[in-house]
């Protein structure tokens, strides 16, 4: 899927956040209405900006 966060997709940060979100979804602790790529990407970008 095309999204503005492609630069993060191959990072450890992306895979860690995506796994955490998928675990929450699988446990029925979280329900997403937005494509997961946008949620993961947003969080990666926010964390990257915060670490600068």
PDB file as gemmi writes it, atoms N, CA and C in Angstrom:
CRYST1    1.000    1.000    1.000  90.00  90.00  90.00 P 1                      
ATOM      1  N   UNK A   1       0.844  -1.180   0.000  1.00  0.00           N  
ATOM      2  CA  UNK A   1       0.000   0.000   0.000  1.00  0.00           C  
ATOM      3  C   UNK A   1       0.887   1.240   0.000  1.00  0.00           C  
ATOM      4  N   UNK A   2       0.507   2.233  -0.783  1.00  0.00           N  
ATOM      5  CA  UNK A   2       1.239   3.491  -0.791  1.00  0.00           C  
ATOM      6  C   UNK A   2       0.839   4.343   0.399  1.00  0.00           C  
ATOM      7  N   UNK A   3       1.832   4.875   1.064  1.00  0.00           N  
ATOM      8  CA  UNK A   3       1.609   5.755   2.198  1.00  0.00           C  
ATOM      9  C   UNK A   3       2.849   6.617   2.374  1.00  0.00           C  
ATOM     10  N   UNK A   4       2.762   7.690   3.123  1.00  0.00           N  
ATOM     11  CA  UNK A   4       3.890   8.622   3.247  1.00  0.00           C  
ATOM     12  C   UNK A   4       5.001   8.164   4.199  1.00  0.00           C  
ATOM     13  N   UNK A   5       4.921   6.959   4.710  1.00  0.00           N  
ATOM     14  CA  UNK A   5       5.894   6.495   5.711  1.00  0.00           C  
ATOM     15  C   UNK A   5       6.789   5.374   5.196  1.00  0.00           C  
ATOM     16  N   UNK A   6       6.919   5.244   3.877  1.00  0.00           N  
ATOM     17  CA  UNK A   6       7.699   4.160   3.262  1.00  0.00           C  
ATOM     18  C   UNK A   6       9.126   4.097   3.801  1.00  0.00           C  
ATOM     19  N   UNK A   7       9.715   5.221   4.128  1.00  0.00           N  
ATOM     20  CA  UNK A   7      11.111   5.239   4.572  1.00  0.00           C  
ATOM     21  C   UNK A   7      11.314   4.503   5.894  1.00  0.00           C  
ATOM     22  N   UNK A   8      10.260   4.289   6.645  1.00  0.00           N  
ATOM     23  CA  UNK A   8      10.367   3.595   7.926  1.00  0.00           C  
ATOM     24  C   UNK A   8      10.136   2.085   7.819  1.00  0.00           C  
ATOM     25  N   UNK A   9       9.559   1.626   6.706  1.00  0.00           N  
ATOM     26  CA  UNK A   9       9.106   0.237   6.609  1.00  0.00           C  
ATOM     27  C   UNK A   9      10.183  -0.812   6.873  1.00  0.00           C  
ATOM     28  N   UNK A  10      11.403  -0.547   6.509  1.00  0.00           N  
ATOM     29  CA  UNK A  10      12.455  -1.557   6.671  1.00  0.00           C  
ATOM     30  C   UNK A  10      13.244  -1.394   7.972  1.00  0.00           C  
ATOM     31  N   UNK A  11      12.719  -0.619   8.907  1.00  0.00           N  
ATOM     32  CA  UNK A  11      13.443  -0.375  10.153  1.00  0.00           C  
ATOM     33  C   UNK A  11      12.986  -1.312  11.268  1.00  0.00           C  
ATOM     34  N   UNK A  12      13.841  -1.457  12.258  1.00  0.00           N  
ATOM     35  CA  UNK A  12      13.502  -2.243  13.444  1.00  0.00           C  
ATOM     36  C   UNK A  12      12.359  -1.571  14.195  1.00  0.00           C  
ATOM     37  N   UNK A  13      12.368  -0.264  14.192  1.00  0.00           N  
ATOM     38  CA  UNK A  13      11.299   0.488  14.852  1.00  0.00           C  
ATOM     39  C   UNK A  13       9.942   0.119  14.259  1.00  0.00           C  
ATOM     40  N   UNK A  14       9.845   0.107  12.939  1.00  0.00           N  
ATOM     41  CA  UNK A  14       8.590  -0.244  12.255  1.00  0.00           C  
ATOM     42  C   UNK A  14       8.143  -1.644  12.664  1.00  0.00           C  
ATOM     43  N   UNK A  15       9.031  -2.610  12.564  1.00  0.00           N  
ATOM     44  CA  UNK A  15       8.631  -3.995  12.853  1.00  0.00           C  
ATOM     45  C   UNK A  15       8.234  -4.165  14.315  1.00  0.00           C  
ATOM     46  N   UNK A  16       8.891  -3.468  15.211  1.00  0.00           N  
ATOM     47  CA  UNK A  16       8.539  -3.563  16.634  1.00  0.00           C  
ATOM     48  C   UNK A  16       7.164  -2.969  16.913  1.00  0.00           C  
ATOM     49  N   UNK A  17       6.914  -1.792  16.368  1.00  0.00           N  
ATOM     50  CA  UNK A  17       5.619  -1.150  16.579  1.00  0.00           C  
ATOM     51  C   UNK A  17       4.508  -1.955  15.916  1.00  0.00           C  
ATOM     52  N   UNK A  18       4.753  -2.418  14.693  1.00  0.00           N  
ATOM     53  CA  UNK A  18       3.737  -3.200  13.995  1.00  0.00           C  
ATOM     54  C   UNK A  18       3.395  -4.475  14.757  1.00  0.00           C  
ATOM     55  N   UNK A  19       4.406  -5.156  15.282  1.00  0.00           N  
ATOM     56  CA  UNK A  19       4.157  -6.374  16.052  1.00  0.00           C  
ATOM     57  C   UNK A  19       3.326  -6.067  17.294  1.00  0.00           C  
ATOM     58  N   UNK A  20       3.658  -5.006  17.992  1.00  0.00           N  
ATOM     59  CA  UNK A  20       2.905  -4.623  19.183  1.00  0.00           C  
ATOM     60  C   UNK A  20       1.447  -4.321  18.867  1.00  0.00           C  
ATOM     61  N   UNK A  21       1.218  -3.602  17.793  1.00  0.00           N  
ATOM     62  CA  UNK A  21      -0.158  -3.280  17.407  1.00  0.00           C  
ATOM     63  C   UNK A  21      -0.906  -4.532  16.989  1.00  0.00           C  
ATOM     64  N   UNK A  22      -0.259  -5.394  16.207  1.00  0.00           N  
ATOM     65  CA  UNK A  22      -0.917  -6.638  15.782  1.00  0.00           C  
ATOM     66  C   UNK A  22      -1.233  -7.531  16.986  1.00  0.00           C  
ATOM     67  N   UNK A  23      -0.346  -7.565  17.969  1.00  0.00           N  
ATOM     68  CA  UNK A  23      -0.612  -8.341  19.191  1.00  0.00           C  
ATOM     69  C   UNK A  23      -1.846  -7.797  19.910  1.00  0.00           C  
ATOM     70  N   UNK A  24      -1.947  -6.483  20.007  1.00  0.00           N  
ATOM     71  CA  UNK A  24      -3.113  -5.861  20.650  1.00  0.00           C  
ATOM     72  C   UNK A  24      -4.398  -6.169  19.885  1.00  0.00           C  
ATOM     73  N   UNK A  25      -4.318  -6.149  18.564  1.00  0.00           N  
ATOM     74  CA  UNK A  25      -5.486  -6.483  17.745  1.00  0.00           C  
ATOM     75  C   UNK A  25      -5.873  -7.942  17.958  1.00  0.00           C  
ATOM     76  N   UNK A  26      -4.879  -8.833  17.932  1.00  0.00           N  
ATOM     77  CA  UNK A  26      -5.137 -10.269  18.111  1.00  0.00           C  
ATOM     78  C   UNK A  26      -5.744 -10.581  19.476  1.00  0.00           C  
ATOM     79  N   UNK A  27      -5.365  -9.802  20.492  1.00  0.00           N  
ATOM     80  CA  UNK A  27      -5.891  -9.997  21.850  1.00  0.00           C  
ATOM     81  C   UNK A  27      -7.226  -9.292  22.071  1.00  0.00           C  
ATOM     82  N   UNK A  28      -7.729  -8.669  21.031  1.00  0.00           N  
ATOM     83  CA  UNK A  28      -8.964  -7.879  21.108  1.00  0.00           C  
ATOM     84  C   UNK A  28      -8.866  -6.714  22.092  1.00  0.00           C  
ATOM     85  N   UNK A  29      -7.654  -6.191  22.261  1.00  0.00           N  
ATOM     86  CA  UNK A  29      -7.443  -5.018  23.103  1.00  0.00           C  
ATOM     87  C   UNK A  29      -7.484  -3.726  22.289  1.00  0.00           C  
ATOM     88  N   UNK A  30      -7.425  -3.864  20.968  1.00  0.00           N  
ATOM     89  CA  UNK A  30      -7.389  -2.704  20.090  1.00  0.00           C  
ATOM     90  C   UNK A  30      -8.142  -3.035  18.805  1.00  0.00           C  
ATOM     91  N   UNK A  31      -8.884  -2.049  18.320  1.00  0.00           N  
ATOM     92  CA  UNK A  31      -9.582  -2.178  17.044  1.00  0.00           C  
ATOM     93  C   UNK A  31      -9.185  -0.989  16.188  1.00  0.00           C  
ATOM     94  N   UNK A  32      -8.664  -1.246  14.994  1.00  0.00           N  
ATOM     95  CA  UNK A  32      -8.227  -0.170  14.111  1.00  0.00           C  
ATOM     96  C   UNK A  32      -9.272   0.122  13.053  1.00  0.00           C  
ATOM     97  N   UNK A  33      -9.505   1.401  12.815  1.00  0.00           N  
ATOM     98  CA  UNK A  33     -10.361   1.837  11.724  1.00  0.00           C  
ATOM     99  C   UNK A  33      -9.527   2.445  10.603  1.00  0.00           C  
ATOM    100  N   UNK A  34      -8.258   2.628  10.874  1.00  0.00           N  
ATOM    101  CA  UNK A  34      -7.303   3.207   9.933  1.00  0.00           C  
ATOM    102  C   UNK A  34      -6.354   2.100   9.494  1.00  0.00           C  
ATOM    103  N   UNK A  35      -5.911   2.095   8.235  1.00  0.00           N  
ATOM    104  CA  UNK A  35      -4.946   1.072   7.822  1.00  0.00           C  
ATOM    105  C   UNK A  35      -3.717   1.076   8.736  1.00  0.00           C  
ATOM    106  N   UNK A  36      -3.269  -0.104   9.095  1.00  0.00           N  
ATOM    107  CA  UNK A  36      -2.179  -0.240  10.077  1.00  0.00           C  
ATOM    108  C   UNK A  36      -0.913   0.482   9.625  1.00  0.00           C  
ATOM    109  N   UNK A  37      -0.665   0.555   8.308  1.00  0.00           N  
ATOM    110  CA  UNK A  37       0.535   1.233   7.812  1.00  0.00           C  
ATOM    111  C   UNK A  37       0.570   2.702   8.222  1.00  0.00           C  
ATOM    112  N   UNK A  38      -0.582   3.324   8.265  1.00  0.00           N  
ATOM    113  CA  UNK A  38      -0.650   4.738   8.653  1.00  0.00           C  
ATOM    114  C   UNK A  38      -0.436   4.913  10.155  1.00  0.00           C  
ATOM    115  N   UNK A  39      -0.948   4.012  10.935  1.00  0.00           N  
ATOM    116  CA  UNK A  39      -0.780   4.087  12.393  1.00  0.00           C  
ATOM    117  C   UNK A  39       0.680   3.829  12.755  1.00  0.00           C  
ATOM    118  N   UNK A  40       1.248   2.762  12.214  1.00  0.00           N  
ATOM    119  CA  UNK A  40       2.648   2.424  12.493  1.00  0.00           C  
ATOM    120  C   UNK A  40       3.558   3.543  12.002  1.00  0.00           C  
ATOM    121  N   UNK A  41       3.316   4.014  10.799  1.00  0.00           N  
ATOM    122  CA  UNK A  41       4.144   5.083  10.233  1.00  0.00           C  
ATOM    123  C   UNK A  41       4.089   6.364  11.047  1.00  0.00           C  
ATOM    124  N   UNK A  42       2.894   6.722  11.473  1.00  0.00           N  
ATOM    125  CA  UNK A  42       2.744   7.930  12.295  1.00  0.00           C  
ATOM    126  C   UNK A  42       3.539   7.808  13.589  1.00  0.00           C  
ATOM    127  N   UNK A  43       3.435   6.658  14.237  1.00  0.00           N  
ATOM    128  CA  UNK A  43       4.165   6.457  15.492  1.00  0.00           C  
ATOM    129  C   UNK A  43       5.675   6.450  15.263  1.00  0.00           C  
ATOM    130  N   UNK A  44       6.134   5.825  14.176  1.00  0.00           N  
ATOM    131  CA  UNK A  44       7.565   5.841  13.851  1.00  0.00           C  
ATOM    132  C   UNK A  44       8.053   7.264  13.640  1.00  0.00           C  
ATOM    133  N   UNK A  45       7.299   8.026  12.875  1.00  0.00           N  
ATOM    134  CA  UNK A  45       7.680   9.405  12.604  1.00  0.00           C  
ATOM    135  C   UNK A  45       7.700  10.246  13.884  1.00  0.00           C  
ATOM    136  N   UNK A  46       6.712  10.077  14.724  1.00  0.00           N  
ATOM    137  CA  UNK A  46       6.657  10.825  15.980  1.00  0.00           C  
ATOM    138  C   UNK A  46       7.836  10.473  16.884  1.00  0.00           C  
ATOM    139  N   UNK A  47       8.153   9.195  16.971  1.00  0.00           N  
ATOM    140  CA  UNK A  47       9.293   8.785  17.795  1.00  0.00           C  
ATOM    141  C   UNK A  47      10.614   9.275  17.211  1.00  0.00           C  
ATOM    142  N   UNK A  48      10.745   9.210  15.903  1.00  0.00           N  
ATOM    143  CA  UNK A  48      11.978   9.683  15.263  1.00  0.00           C  
ATOM    144  C   UNK A  48      12.168  11.171  15.497  1.00  0.00           C  
ATOM    145  N   UNK A  49      11.114  11.953  15.399  1.00  0.00           N  
ATOM    146  CA  UNK A  49      11.204  13.398  15.642  1.00  0.00           C  
ATOM    147  C   UNK A  49      11.539  13.694  17.100  1.00  0.00           C  
ATOM    148  N   UNK A  50      10.980  12.890  17.991  1.00  0.00           N  
ATOM    149  CA  UNK A  50      11.212  13.073  19.419  1.00  0.00           C  
ATOM    150  C   UNK A  50      12.651  12.753  19.810  1.00  0.00           C  
ATOM    151  N   UNK A  51      13.302  11.859  19.064  1.00  0.00           N  
ATOM    152  CA  UNK A  51      14.680  11.454  19.372  1.00  0.00           C  
ATOM    153  C   UNK A  51      15.728  12.369  18.757  1.00  0.00           C  
ATOM    154  N   UNK A  52      15.318  13.359  17.999  1.00  0.00           N  
ATOM    155  CA  UNK A  52      16.299  14.242  17.346  1.00  0.00           C  
ATOM    156  C   UNK A  52      16.814  15.293  18.271  1.00  0.00           C  
TER     157      UNK A  52                                                      
END                                                                             
